[in-house]
Amino acid sequence: MLRRRHLLCCGGLAGVGLFSALAAHEAGLAGPLLNPCPPIQPGSVPGDSTGTALDGVPPDWLAGIWDGLDPAQLWDVHAHLLGTGDSGSGCWVDPRLTQWWHPVEHLRKRMILNGACVPDRSEAVDQAYVARLTQLADAFPAGARWLLFAFDEALDTDGTRRPDWTTFHVPDAYARQVAARRPDRFGWVASIHPARPDALARLDQAVQGGALAVKWLPSAMNIDLPSPRWTPFYDRLAAARLPLIVHVGEEHAVPGAGQQGLGNPLHLRAPLRHGVRVIAAHCASLGTALDLDQTRPRQVPAFDLFARLMDEADWRSHLLGDVSAVFQFNRSPQVWHTLLQRQDWHPRLLHGSDYPLPGVMPLVRLPGLVKAGLLDPAEVPPLEALRRQHPLLFDLALKRRVRSAGSRLSPAVFATARHFT
Ligand SMILES: [Zn+2]
């Protein structure tokens, strides 16, 4: 059955009382639920010669985040580009997200735009989104970059466009154009539905245009990974050595076609068998999927299936996972502890932020991480202060600070550029 729920962006703004709490705060728009969006000081990060202090963030604590890291290797491999098309970008958002008589959808859109510090009722959403992201990026040391995602439409199996399944659309050309303006900070990731009649031509164009990867969200776009129809597409990806970033596990944030079964992590074996390097977005850390390896398949945590693939010898050189969104409140402590403790996986885990979600305040709940034993309570005040001033730096700092049984995410997780050269 096709279900429709509406929300921008991926990563997991699931309901779970979040939006009723938000509704209660709507009148005053107060409290810690909203990103205060202060102006960003250039060079607010140690390592920049013009370094400016951040309120409530001890400089030496902040400097410690960079211990053992090379900023030139720090590519954020999961950052969303969003827009309404008001600049002529070709971006598109499901109109239901902007209609007050769809209150939940409307509120979700507002939260996402607040996370990106795009003013409510802005008439220049495209421009404001990129301007804020650029400011945040420019506060990082030179060399750090963000991979900006295009996002293709949902298509029927016969290749027909399905606007009724499409939550939002960001054309390849726009992602390429935004990245080209600031190649020192941005690269771009193409998104091409393989059922498009001209999918291979689009892929060639993306390769020639310098795309660093291709991104799919099978459950929202309606892509059945094991289908033999995609063999030419997989072969072309493998030949170009272009990674395929695939969202597997449950997806609440981009409902799209609503086909959660298409997000089964075991389906990743199809592109892997064709020699494609695959990056499992969020390490499939949300929801359940059918264990299709059993004679009587039952639902198991999607993350367990990702873990199974990570441990299969055949994919050791080709299967990777990104750690974007994994420390949000809706992931299980078992996911947190496993990712931190599996040091043998760390060379294959990639830093990603799922921007703009680090700016959506309710999604990361530090007391929950303290309770799970991941975070020293002394880390909470500087992290909270940092989050209000610079969500991207907060996301990095949090991933550097969490630990389980003495094990942290190793520096290899933050040396991501090497996977794209
Ligand atoms: Zn995402």
Boltz pocket constraint, residues with backbone or C-beta under 6 A from the ligand:
constraints:
  - pocket:
      binder: B
      contacts: [[A, 9], [A, 10], [A, 11], [A, 78], [A, 80], [A, 354], [A, 355]]
      max_distance: 6.0
